Amino acid sequence: MTNRLLSLLAITLISMQSIALAHFTMTYPSSRGFDTLKEPLAPCGGYDTPTAERVQMPLKSSFIQIDSGHTAYTFVVYALLKNDPVNPDFIPSNLVQVAQGGRSYPEGACLPLTFNESVQPNTNVTLQVVYNGGDGLLYQCVDAVLVDSAPSFDASKCVNADGSNEPTPSGNQSDTAPNQGSSLRIAYGFTFIIAVFISFLLV
């Protein structure tokens, strides 16, 4: 019975660590695809092919909604204005920054986007979210078409888990994100060590 309990505890601790390190998902609009193990792979978290049907996003008042597993993080969102981009297209000279900032709370966050006035309606764009929770960069992409009016784009999806009603303006960096991310990494490492120790007790 004791061995069974210890085994369950070890599995639980390891599972908790895996969940905590899920990092972030793009909840609206939906990303090309999500795989926790592939998310560190640039440029699009292991999903390198543009989606066949692009989501319509407004040129003004546009945003990306994410769900974060970290309590603090920074982010940058880049726009690649190309019809069918491939991985080599994701180079600095092709990317336009449309959002940058940080958050100091987990779960839902609304990331507002600001597009250059030179961008014309009906322009195809791939948006790349680069997320930094303190333990390595993570990537997600969504393929969209920018339009003057996007009735299907749901503004109610812009929600912040800290209770604020308005999205934080782009460029509002959180100075505490890297340090808190490092603290989380230490905590997760400690949890893993405990789980390994319990596993040795079972041998």
N, C-alpha and C positions, 0 to 999 in steps of 0.2 A: 504493500500500500504506500509506504514511504517513497519508494522508488518511482511509483506512478505519479505521486504528487509532485516530486522534484522534477520529473520529466515534463509534466504539464506546466509547471512554473517556468522552466527553461524555454519551452515552446512559446508561452505567452509573452515572455520578455523579448524574445527574438521577433515575434510578430509585431509587438508594440514598436520596436525599433524600425521595422520595415514600413509600418504605417506612417511613423513620424517622418521618415525619409522619403515619403512620396512626393514631397516638395510642393508642386503646384500643378493644377490643371486649368485649362482654358475652358470656362463653362459657357461663355457667350461672346461672340458666336463660337460654335464648336470648332475645334482645331482640326487639322488634317487627320489626326489620329493620336492616340496616347498609349505609351508603353513606359512604365516606370524605369525599366532597365535601359531603354533607348533614349530617355529624355536628355542625358548629357551629350548626345551626339548632335553636333552642329550640321546643318543650319536649322533643321526642323524636327528635332527629336526623333530622328530615324525614319521620318516619313518624307521622302524626297520627291514625290510625284504630286503635281498640282491636282486639286479635286476637279472633277468634270463640271460640276455645277457650282459656280461662285455665289457667295452670299452677297446681297445688296447691303451696302453701308452708306450712310449719308456723309457728304463731304464736311458738313458742319454738325456739331453735337454728336460726334461718333465716339465710341469707346470700346474697350475690351474688358470683359468681366472674368476674373480669375478666382480660383480658390487655392489658398496657400496653406501648406502644412507647417511653415515656419512662422514664428511670432514676429519676426522682423526680417526685412529683405529690401533689396533695391531692384529696380527693373529698368530696362530700356526697350522701347518698341521701335522697330525700323520698318520702313516701307520700301518695297522693291517694285518699281513700276515697270512690270514686264508681263507679257501675256502668258508665257509658259516657262517660268524660270527653272533652271536646273542648278545643282549645287554650286558649280563654279561661278554662277551669277551673283552669289552672295558675297561680294567683296565690298570694302568700304566705299569705293568710288561709285557703286551702284545703289547704295543704301542711303535712305533719307530718314533721319531721326524724327519721329512724330510724337514721342512721349518719353519721359524720363522722370524717375522719382523713387520714393521709398515708402514703406508702410511699417508701422510698429504694432501690428496686431495680426492674428492669423485669420484663416477662412476667407470669406468673400471680400473682394476689393474691386472697385471700378477704376479702370485706367483710362482717362480721357485722352483722345487723340487730336492733334492739330496738324492739318495738312496745309502745305504751301498753297498760296492763292493761285499759283500757276497751274496747279493740277486741274484738269478739265473734267466735267461730268462724263460718265461712262468709261472711265479709265480703269483698266485691270490692275490690281495691286495684290501683292503677297505681303502680309504683315507678319513680322518675326518678333516674338516676345523673347527677350533674353533676361532670365531671372537669376538673381544671386542671393541665396539664403545664407551665404557664408561658408558653404562646403562644396563649392564648384558651380559653374554656370550650367543652366538648364535652358532648353529651347522648345518652343512650340510655334507653329505657323498656321495661318488661316488665309485662304484665297478668297478675295472679294472683288467686287466692282463698285467703284465710288460713284454715287449718283446724287443729284440735287435733292430728290425726294425718295425716301425708302420707307413706304408704309408698313412693310413687313418687319422692319427693324424695331425691336421692342425696347423702348426707353426704360420700361419698368425693371429691366434686368440689371440696371446700374444700381448696385446695392453695396454698402460698406458694412462689414461686420462690427465695426466699432460704434455703430449707431448714427453716424453722420449721414446727412441726406444728400450732400453734394459731393461730387468727385473731387479729390485733391488736385489742384492745378498741376499740370506737367512741370517738371523741373524742381518740385519740392522734395529735396533729398532728405533722407533720414540718416543722421550721422551715427545713430546707434546700431544700425542694421548689421554691419560687418562684425561688431563685437558680440552682439547677441547671437548671431549665427555661429560664431566660434564657440560660445558657451553651450549652445545646443549640441554642437558636434561633440564636445567633451562629454556632455551628459549621455548622448547616445552611445559613445564609446564605452563609458562606464557601465551602462546597461548591458552591452554586448559582453564585456568582461565577466560580469556576474553570471550571465547566461552560460558562458563557456565553463566557468568554474562549477556551476551546478551540474553541467553535463559530465565533467570529470568525476564528480561524486557518484555518478550512476555507473561508472565503469567498474 
